[in-house]
Amino acid sequence: MKRPAFLIEPIADMANLELAYYKARRGKAAKAQVYAFGKKLRVNLKALQAQILSGEVEIGGYRYFTVFDPKKRQICAAPFPQRVLHHALMNVCHPYFEQQQIFDSYASRIGKGTYAALERAAAFNGKYAWYLKLDVRKYFDSICHGALRSQLCRLFKDPHLLRIFDGLIDSYAVRPGCGVPIGNLTSQYFANHYLTPADHYARETLRVPAYVRYMDDMVLWHDDKAALQEAGCRFQDFIHERLRQELKPFCLNKSTAGLPFLGYLLYPDTTRLAQRSRRRYIQKIKTCQAALDAGVWTQKQFQRHATPLTAFTEYADAKAFRQKVHASLGV
C-alpha cells in the first residue's frame, strides 16, 4: 500500500478541528477546562491549527490518577486542547490504520468492539475443539518506542505528522524507550496497530483455522491440540523477537471447559460471567445502593450508574445471579 503524504493540511482544516472539539467535549461539557476552551473556541482552534501546521504542538502535562477497575492502572489525562488534537489526528488517520487491520481485530474500530469480539469468539469456540488464549504482560507499558516509530514510518510519510507522532511517543515512558499513556485516544490507535504484524503472522504464516484479537487479548483455535500448541510457541517467539513483548503463560484448554474472554466465560452452548466480573458487579452495585440509601445520589443518578453494570451481566446467562444480588440488597 502506498504511504499517504500531505495529511497535515486536512488535519489542520478548521472543519476537522471543530469536529474534533465536539468529539473531545462529549460527556465533559461542564468541566472547567472544556468550558474555558469553548468560550474562545475560534481563537483556541486557530492556535491549535497554527501548531499543527508548524509541526510544533504542545504535548504532555498529563494529570495522572489510578483506577482499580477491573485492575490497577495509571491513567494519563491530557489537557483538553491536546485531546482535541488527538481527535483531529485520528479523524484523518483512522482509515490508514484501518487498512492494516484484519477482519478479526476488534478494539478501537468502528463497527467492531467488545460484543462483536465476544460473538465471533463464541462462534469459534463452538466450532473448534481446542483454544489457546494469550495476552501481553503489562501491554501499554511495554510497547517499544523504537518499534512503534518504525511501524508509523512504514504507514505514513508526512514528516510533520510523524514529528507530532514522535512527540506523543516521547511524552511518556514507564522506563526508557517503553510505554504509551493509557487514556489518550492516540494511544488506543498506536496500541491496537502495534500488534497487527502478529495478526497477519497468525492468519497468513501460521494459518490457524480461527483467530480473534481484542487489543492484547488474543485467542487461537484448532481441532488439533498439538498443532495449536506448536502454533502458540511460534506465535510467542514472533511477538517476543519482532515486537519485543512478553506474553503471559499460555491458557490452553478444551473449548467445552470454557474460554475466559473480556470478562465472560464462553462455552459452546452458553455464556457466563467470569468470577472476577461477578465480584466486580457485587462490589459496584453495593456502592451504588449505598450512595442512594445515604442520599448522596438521586434515583436518577443511581440508575445512570447501575444500568450499564446490569447491562454487562445481561449479555451472559446470569439472571439468577442478578436476582440473588438484588434480593440481598433489597433492590
Summary of the structure (lengths in Angstrom):
residues: 331
radius of gyration: 21.9
end to end distance: 56.1
largest distance: 63.1
contacts: 1014
relative contact order: 0.11
helix: 56%
strand: 14%
